Amino acid sequence: MASRLPIIYVRGFAGSTSGINEAVDDAFYGFNLGATHIRVGSGGEPRFYQFEGPLLRLLLEEGYKLSVRGGQQAFLEQAEPDSVDPDTVWIHRFYDPSASTFGAAPEEYNVDPAAERLANFVDLVLAKTRDADQVYLVAHSMGGLICRSVIQRHLAEPAKKVAKVFTYGTPHGGIDVELGGPIGEWVMETFGPAGSDIFRPNVMYGYLKPKSAGAKPPKNWDPRSLGPTDFPVDRFFCLVGTNAGDYDVAAGWSTRAIGVKSDGLVQIRNAYVKGATRAYVHRAHSGRYGLVNSEEGWQNLVRFLFGDVKVETGLWKLRLNTANGQTWQADAKLSIRGIPVVMHEQTAEHHCPVQLIDEAAQHDTPDSPIPLVTTYLLGNRSKAGFARYALSLRVTSLIEKNGIFWFRDHLEQIADWEDTLVIDVAMTDDNSVREAWWGWNSTLEGKIAGVDRMPEPLTKRSDDALWTIPMTDAARAVLGPEAAVSLRISPWT
């Protein structure tokens, strides 16, 4: 098991004073909330399924502790240096000064002061925690922007104090509306949550820029970029929600204003940091079917924080026919043995397929393959002695003429090629790959679960981390004669 570090949770946007008061009244800012609903069945009808919130699961399953004792800030300030256990969860209570329930006049909320307070809180936690020189930051929605402000603006050397950042549904690229223009601005101002202007790119620049930067964003500034910081982008994980419909439970206006290519509040294209690991899951921004209290969210979180194996999957040496306006999309789904949900689901059905032609223009070499999915495995926790995961792939071609898809030869929802790659990975005690095997489901006899171990050993390339898997004949006929799947399997701490 990986060594433990303190976890600081940063909640999302609360809106008006009444929403802030409600958040402040909760001792854990909502991180403790679980759920009783799950979508199951072919019709997607909800069923009763009771499961704990992520805070309780950190306590029950991962052995973390809570120390609030009348007020976590007071408790930490009074504690002796190096006296607090490293496996402790803390809540960044940045909304407290903006609440109206404590008698004092509430302060106007702003991201920048909240980030400055978080930077100070990180220092306080580290000063009082033994055997820990870094923390994990876990954030929902706007909380991820507070974390980024800490990394990009308020800590001189953030990589020395922050080990990893995990965000649920954070609007890293801001929040905009499909209606666009003045109408879109009016929708956000009229129907959006109070103070929602903090999600506009020009405002975001103020709290994401380094303190030495200019007052206005440079040309072509992208809020999704971490910018000039020493914090490694591979230590950032973005959970992206793709289910806009279920957010209507909380706010019926938003799906129509924001659009279906979103989690109901944050558009898919805005929900990640460029270059960071991301997982797409069919969950809404919040509510009873929301990201934070979902099984998908928990499983990705616990693997990113505590996993011992990192697996990066990609495609390379594709030779796709682009004549006559032909374009190509891929669907990718990741499942892990023993987990009751799909860990990653990037599909055309959910408005986020892998655009192979666009990606191939930037990648498609052995050392830079077209990225599909990156995941983390708890290899040394596997009771079977090895971890097994399955990557389902579908590749579909479409003809586009003058910006319009041409459907004469199209078979709706029928892929040109699809298959499932099953991989078994066995690790050594020092978290390096001991052995690994693979098999395409189309070549296996019987049920996947009935195969004790996949039949083919992985073949290394020039180094110990990169492996290649050949395609089946059916796949090569569509993707090219040398098409292959690449795997980079490496220790993760």
SELOVEX-176099 format. One line per field, with one value per residue (C-alpha): x, y, z; residue number from 1; residue in three letters. Coordinates in steps of 0.25 Angstrom, whole numbers, plus 2048, in hexadecimal, padded with zeros to 3 digits. Layout:
BEGIN
east <- c(X_...)
north <- c(Y_...)
up <- c(Z_...)
num <- c(NUM_...)
residu <- c(ALA_...)
% end
This chain:
BEGIN
east <- c(800_805_809_7FE_7FD_7F3_7E7_7E1_7D3_7CE_7BF_7B8_7B0_7A5_79F_797_798_78E_796_7A2_79B_796_7A5_7AB_7A0_7A6_7B2_7B8_7B3_7AB_7B7_7B0_7A3_7A1_795_78A_787_78E_78B_789_782_780_776_77F_775_77A_77B_77E_78C_792_7A1_7A9_7AF_7BE_7C1_7BC_7C2_7D0_7CD_7C7_7CF_7DC_7DE_7DF_7DB_7D3_7D8_7CE_7CC_7C5_7CC_7D7_7DE_7DF_7E3_7EE_7F3_7F4_7FA_809_811_812_807_7FC_7FB_7FD_7F1_7E7_7DC_7DA_7D0_7D4_7C9_7CA_7BC_7BB_7BF_7B3_7A8_79E_79B_7A7_7A2_7AD_7AB_7AE_7B9_7B7_7BC_7C8_7D1_7DE_7DD_7D7_7E4_7ED_7E6_7E8_7F7_7F8_7F0_7F9_805_7FE_7FA_808_80E_806_806_811_818_811_817_80B_7FC_7F2_7E7_7D9_7CF_7C2_7BE_7C3_7CB_7D5_7D7_7DA_7E5_7EA_7EB_7F4_7FD_7FE_7FE_7FF_80A_818_81C_80F_814_81C_80F_804_806_7F9_7EC_7DF_7D3_7C5_7BD_7C6_7C4_7D3_7CF_7C4_7B5_7AE_7A1_79D_794_7A0_7A2_799_78E_798_79D_78F_78B_797_795_786_785_793_797_79A_7A9_7AA_7B3_7BF_7BE_7C0_7CE_7D2_7CE_7D5_7E2_7E3_7E4_7EB_7F6_804_805_80F_806_7FF_7F1_7EB_7EC_7F6_7F0_7EB_7EC_7E6_7E0_7E2_7F1_7F9_802_810_811_81A_80E_80E_802_802_7FF_7F1_7E5_7D8_7CB_7C2_7B3_7AB_79C_795_787_788_78D_77F_77B_783_781_777_77C_78B_78A_783_78C_79A_796_796_7A6_7A8_7A5_799_7A2_7B0_7B2_7BB_7C5_7C7_7C8_7D6_7E5_7EC_7F6_7F0_7EB_7DC_7D0_7C3_7B7_7A8_7A5_79F_7A6_79F_792_78E_794_7A0_7AF_7B4_7AB_7AC_7B3_7BA_7C0_7C5_7CB_7D3_7D7_7DC_7E4_7EA_7EE_7F2_7F5_802_801_7FF_7FA_7FA_7F3_7F4_7F3_7FE_801_7F3_7F1_7E3_7DC_7D8_7D5_7C8_7C6_7C7_7C9_7CB_7C7_7CA_7C2_7CA_7C5_7CD_7C9_7D1_7CE_7C6_7C1_7B2_7B3_7BA_7C6_7C7_7BD_7C1_7B6_7AF_7A2_7A6_7AC_7BA_7C0_7CF_7D1_7DC_7DF_7E2_7EA_7F2_7F7_7FD_801_802_810_815_81A_80E_802_7F4_7EF_7E3_7E3_7EC_7E8_7EE_7EE_7EF_7F7_7FC_7EE_7EA_7E5_7E8_7F6_7F5_7EC_7E2_7DC_7D5_7D5_7C9_7CC_7C2_7C7_7BD_7BF_7B6_7B5_7B5_7B2_7B1_7B0_7A5_7A5_7A1_799_797_7A0_79F_79A_796_79D_7A4_7B3_7BD_7C5_7C3_7C9_7CE_7DC_7DE_7EB_7F1_7FC_804_80D_81A_81A_822_816_81D_817_81A_812_806_7FD_7F2_7E7_7DD_7CF_7CB_7D6_7D3_7CA_7BF_7BD_7C8_7C6_7C9_7D7_7E1_7EB_7EC_7F3_7FE_80A_80C_818_821_827_834_831_82B_81F_819_812_80B_7FF_7FC_7EE_7E5_7E4_7D6_7DC_7E8_7DE_7D8_7E3_7EF_7F9_802_7F7_7FA_7F7_802_802_80C_80B_813_814_80B_80D)
north <- c(800_80E_817_820_82F_839_83C_84A_84A_857_858_85E_86B_86E_879_884_887_87C_872_876_875_867_863_869_862_855_851_84A_853_848_83F_835_834_826_822_818_818_811_810_802_7F9_7FB_807_80E_80E_811_807_808_806_80B_80F_818_825_826_82C_820_816_81D_819_80C_806_80E_810_81F_827_834_83F_84A_84B_858_85E_858_866_867_859_85A_867_861_854_851_851_843_83D_83B_82E_82F_827_832_839_848_852_85F_868_873_877_87A_889_88B_884_88D_884_887_895_89D_8A4_899_89C_89C_88F_88F_883_88A_88C_87E_879_881_87B_86D_870_874_868_85F_864_863_854_851_858_84F_842_838_830_839_844_844_844_83E_849_843_84D_84E_858_866_860_85B_86A_86D_862_867_875_86F_868_873_87F_87E_873_876_867_860_852_852_853_84D_83F_83D_844_83D_845_842_84A_856_861_862_869_871_870_875_872_86C_878_881_890_89A_890_886_891_894_886_885_892_88F_881_87D_87C_889_88D_884_88E_888_87D_887_886_894_894_886_88C_895_889_87F_888_889_895_89B_89A_8A5_8AA_8A5_897_895_892_884_881_874_873_864_865_865_86F_872_869_85E_856_849_848_839_83B_841_838_83E_836_83B_839_836_835_842_83C_838_846_84B_845_850_85B_85A_866_862_856_85F_86B_863_858_849_848_84B_845_84F_85B_859_856_84A_852_85B_850_84D_852_851_845_840_832_831_828_82A_824_825_82D_83B_847_844_83F_831_82C_835_834_835_82B_821_813_818_824_81C_811_81B_823_817_812_81F_822_814_80C_806_803_80E_809_812_80C_811_80E_810_80D_80F_811_816_819_828_829_830_836_82A_82C_822_821_817_813_80E_808_803_7F8_7F2_7E5_7E6_7F4_7F5_801_806_80E_816_817_821_81E_825_822_82B_835_833_829_828_830_827_831_83D_834_82E_83B_83D_82F_821_81E_813_81D_826_81D_822_822_81A_818_819_812_80D_7FF_7FB_7EF_7EB_7EA_7E0_7D3_7CB_7CF_7D8_7E4_7E2_7ED_7ED_7F8_7F8_7FF_803_80A_811_818_823_82B_83A_843_852_851_847_838_830_824_81D_811_813_808_810_80B_800_801_7FD_7F6_7F3_7E9_7E8_7E7_7E0_7E2_7DB_7E2_7DC_7E5_7E2_7E7_7F4_7F7_7F4_7EB_7DC_7D6_7DB_7D3_7D8_7D2_7D8_7D3_7CF_7C5_7BF_7B3_7B4_7BF_7C9_7C5_7B7_7B9_7B8_7C0_7C7_7BE_7C8_7CE_7DD_7E0_7EB_7F6_7FD_800_7F9_801_801_7F5_7F3_7EA_7E6_7E8_7DC_7DA_7E1_7ED_7EF_7EE_7FB_802_7FF_7F3_7F7_7FD_7F9_7FC_802_801_808_801_808_809_813_819)
up <- c(800_7FC_808_80C_80B_811_808_807_801_7FA_7F7_7EC_7E9_7F3_7EC_7F4_803_806_7FF_806_814_810_80D_819_822_81D_825_819_80E_808_805_80E_806_800_7F7_7F6_7E7_7DB_7CC_7C8_7BE_7AF_7B1_7BB_7C6_7D4_7DE_7ED_7F0_7FD_7FD_806_802_7FF_80D_814_80A_80C_81B_81A_80E_80E_81D_81D_829_82C_836_837_847_848_83C_833_832_841_843_839_83E_84C_848_84A_83E_837_841_837_82F_820_81C_820_818_819_814_80E_814_80B_80B_81A_819_80F_818_81F_82A_833_837_82F_822_817_80E_7FF_7F9_7EF_7EA_7EC_7FC_7FD_7F5_7FE_80B_805_803_811_815_80E_815_823_820_81C_828_831_82A_82C_820_816_80D_803_803_7F9_7F4_7F1_7EB_7E5_7DA_7DE_7E9_7DE_7DA_7E8_7E8_7DA_7E0_7EB_7E1_7D7_7DF_7EE_7F0_7EB_7EA_7EA_7E6_7F4_7FC_7F3_7EE_7E6_7E2_7DF_7DA_7D8_7CD_7CE_7C3_7C0_7B3_7BA_7B8_7AB_7A5_797_794_794_792_79A_79C_7A2_7AB_7AF_7B2_7BC_7C3_7C4_7C7_7CA_7D9_7E0_7DE_7D1_7CA_7D1_7C7_7BB_7B5_7B7_7C5_7C7_7C2_7CE_7D8_7CF_7CA_7D1_7DA_7D0_7C4_7BD_7C0_7B3_7AD_7A2_794_793_7A2_7A5_7B4_7B3_7B3_7C0_7BA_7C0_7CC_7D1_7D4_7CB_7C3_7C5_7D4_7D0_7CD_7C8_7C9_7BE_7BE_7B2_7B7_7B5_7B7_7C5_7C9_7C6_7D4_7DA_7D0_7C4_7BC_7BB_7B1_7A7_7A9_7AB_7A1_7A1_79F_7AD_7BB_7BC_7C1_7BB_7AD_7AA_7A2_7AE_7B9_7B8_7B9_7AC_7AE_7BA_7BC_7BA_7BB_7B5_7BD_7BA_7C6_7C9_7CF_7DD_7E3_7E6_7D9_7DB_7D9_7E7_7EE_7E2_7E2_7D5_7DD_7E9_7E0_7D8_7E4_7ED_7E1_7DE_7EC_7F1_7E4_7E2_7D3_7C8_7BA_7AE_7A2_794_785_77B_76D_768_759_758_74B_74B_73C_738_745_74E_75D_768_776_781_78E_79A_7A7_7B2_7BC_7C8_7CE_7DB_7D8_7D6_7CD_7C0_7C4_7B7_7AC_7A0_796_78A_792_79D_794_796_78C_78A_77D_776_76A_774_77D_772_76E_77B_77F_779_77B_784_78E_78D_78A_788_797_79A_7AA_7B5_7C2_7CF_7D5_7E3_7DF_7ED_7F2_7E8_7EE_7E1_7E1_7D5_7D0_7C4_7BC_7AF_7A5_79B_78E_782_776_76D_760_75B_74D_74F_743_745_754_753_756_74A_74E_741_744_753_75D_769_776_76E_770_765_76F_77E_788_797_79B_7A8_7B0_7BC_7C4_7CF_7D7_7E0_7EE_7EA_7E0_7D3_7C8_7CB_7C0_7B7_7AD_7A3_79A_791_795_787_787_795_797_7A1_7AB_7AF_7BE_7BB_7B5_7C1_7BA_7AC_7A2_79C_7A3_7A1_798_79D_793_796_7A5_7B1_7B1_7A3_79E_791_78D_77F_779_774_765_765_76C_762_756_75C_763_75B_759_764_76E_77D_78B_793_7A3_7AC_7B9_7C4_7D3_7DA_7E7)
num <- c(1_2_3_4_5_6_7_8_9_10_11_12_13_14_15_16_17_18_19_20_21_22_23_24_25_26_27_28_29_30_31_32_33_34_35_36_37_38_39_40_41_42_43_44_45_46_47_48_49_50_51_52_53_54_55_56_57_58_59_60_61_62_63_64_65_66_67_68_69_70_71_72_73_74_75_76_77_78_79_80_81_82_83_84_85_86_87_88_89_90_91_92_93_94_95_96_97_98_99_100_101_102_103_104_105_106_107_108_109_110_111_112_113_114_115_116_117_118_119_120_121_122_123_124_125_126_127_128_129_130_131_132_133_134_135_136_137_138_139_140_141_142_143_144_145_146_147_148_149_150_151_152_153_154_155_156_157_158_159_160_161_162_163_164_165_166_167_168_169_170_171_172_173_174_175_176_177_178_179_180_181_182_183_184_185_186_187_188_189_190_191_192_193_194_195_196_197_198_199_200_201_202_203_204_205_206_207_208_209_210_211_212_213_214_215_216_217_218_219_220_221_222_223_224_225_226_227_228_229_230_231_232_233_234_235_236_237_238_239_240_241_242_243_244_245_246_247_248_249_250_251_252_253_254_255_256_257_258_259_260_261_262_263_264_265_266_267_268_269_270_271_272_273_274_275_276_277_278_279_280_281_282_283_284_285_286_287_288_289_290_291_292_293_294_295_296_297_298_299_300_301_302_303_304_305_306_307_308_309_310_311_312_313_314_315_316_317_318_319_320_321_322_323_324_325_326_327_328_329_330_331_332_333_334_335_336_337_338_339_340_341_342_343_344_345_346_347_348_349_350_351_352_353_354_355_356_357_358_359_360_361_362_363_364_365_366_367_368_369_370_371_372_373_374_375_376_377_378_379_380_381_382_383_384_385_386_387_388_389_390_391_392_393_394_395_396_397_398_399_400_401_402_403_404_405_406_407_408_409_410_411_412_413_414_415_416_417_418_419_420_421_422_423_424_425_426_427_428_429_430_431_432_433_434_435_436_437_438_439_440_441_442_443_444_445_446_447_448_449_450_451_452_453_454_455_456_457_458_459_460_461_462_463_464_465_466_467_468_469_470_471_472_473_474_475_476_477_478_479_480_481_482_483_484_485_486_487_488_489_490_491_492_493)
residu <- c(MET_ALA_SER_ARG_LEU_PRO_ILE_ILE_TYR_VAL_ARG_GLY_PHE_ALA_GLY_SER_THR_SER_GLY_ILE_ASN_GLU_ALA_VAL_ASP_ASP_ALA_PHE_TYR_GLY_PHE_ASN_LEU_GLY_ALA_THR_HIS_ILE_ARG_VAL_GLY_SER_GLY_GLY_GLU_PRO_ARG_PHE_TYR_GLN_PHE_GLU_GLY_PRO_LEU_LEU_ARG_LEU_LEU_LEU_GLU_GLU_GLY_TYR_LYS_LEU_SER_VAL_ARG_GLY_GLY_GLN_GLN_ALA_PHE_LEU_GLU_GLN_ALA_GLU_PRO_ASP_SER_VAL_ASP_PRO_ASP_THR_VAL_TRP_ILE_HIS_ARG_PHE_TYR_ASP_PRO_SER_ALA_SER_THR_PHE_GLY_ALA_ALA_PRO_GLU_GLU_TYR_ASN_VAL_ASP_PRO_ALA_ALA_GLU_ARG_LEU_ALA_ASN_PHE_VAL_ASP_LEU_VAL_LEU_ALA_LYS_THR_ARG_ASP_ALA_ASP_GLN_VAL_TYR_LEU_VAL_ALA_HIS_SER_MET_GLY_GLY_LEU_ILE_CYS_ARG_SER_VAL_ILE_GLN_ARG_HIS_LEU_ALA_GLU_PRO_ALA_LYS_LYS_VAL_ALA_LYS_VAL_PHE_THR_TYR_GLY_THR_PRO_HIS_GLY_GLY_ILE_ASP_VAL_GLU_LEU_GLY_GLY_PRO_ILE_GLY_GLU_TRP_VAL_MET_GLU_THR_PHE_GLY_PRO_ALA_GLY_SER_ASP_ILE_PHE_ARG_PRO_ASN_VAL_MET_TYR_GLY_TYR_LEU_LYS_PRO_LYS_SER_ALA_GLY_ALA_LYS_PRO_PRO_LYS_ASN_TRP_ASP_PRO_ARG_SER_LEU_GLY_PRO_THR_ASP_PHE_PRO_VAL_ASP_ARG_PHE_PHE_CYS_LEU_VAL_GLY_THR_ASN_ALA_GLY_ASP_TYR_ASP_VAL_ALA_ALA_GLY_TRP_SER_THR_ARG_ALA_ILE_GLY_VAL_LYS_SER_ASP_GLY_LEU_VAL_GLN_ILE_ARG_ASN_ALA_TYR_VAL_LYS_GLY_ALA_THR_ARG_ALA_TYR_VAL_HIS_ARG_ALA_HIS_SER_GLY_ARG_TYR_GLY_LEU_VAL_ASN_SER_GLU_GLU_GLY_TRP_GLN_ASN_LEU_VAL_ARG_PHE_LEU_PHE_GLY_ASP_VAL_LYS_VAL_GLU_THR_GLY_LEU_TRP_LYS_LEU_ARG_LEU_ASN_THR_ALA_ASN_GLY_GLN_THR_TRP_GLN_ALA_ASP_ALA_LYS_LEU_SER_ILE_ARG_GLY_ILE_PRO_VAL_VAL_MET_HIS_GLU_GLN_THR_ALA_GLU_HIS_HIS_CYS_PRO_VAL_GLN_LEU_ILE_ASP_GLU_ALA_ALA_GLN_HIS_ASP_THR_PRO_ASP_SER_PRO_ILE_PRO_LEU_VAL_THR_THR_TYR_LEU_LEU_GLY_ASN_ARG_SER_LYS_ALA_GLY_PHE_ALA_ARG_TYR_ALA_LEU_SER_LEU_ARG_VAL_THR_SER_LEU_ILE_GLU_LYS_ASN_GLY_ILE_PHE_TRP_PHE_ARG_ASP_HIS_LEU_GLU_GLN_ILE_ALA_ASP_TRP_GLU_ASP_THR_LEU_VAL_ILE_ASP_VAL_ALA_MET_THR_ASP_ASP_ASN_SER_VAL_ARG_GLU_ALA_TRP_TRP_GLY_TRP_ASN_SER_THR_LEU_GLU_GLY_LYS_ILE_ALA_GLY_VAL_ASP_ARG_MET_PRO_GLU_PRO_LEU_THR_LYS_ARG_SER_ASP_ASP_ALA_LEU_TRP_THR_ILE_PRO_MET_THR_ASP_ALA_ALA_ARG_ALA_VAL_LEU_GLY_PRO_GLU_ALA_ALA_VAL_SER_LEU_ARG_ILE_SER_PRO_TRP_THR)
% end
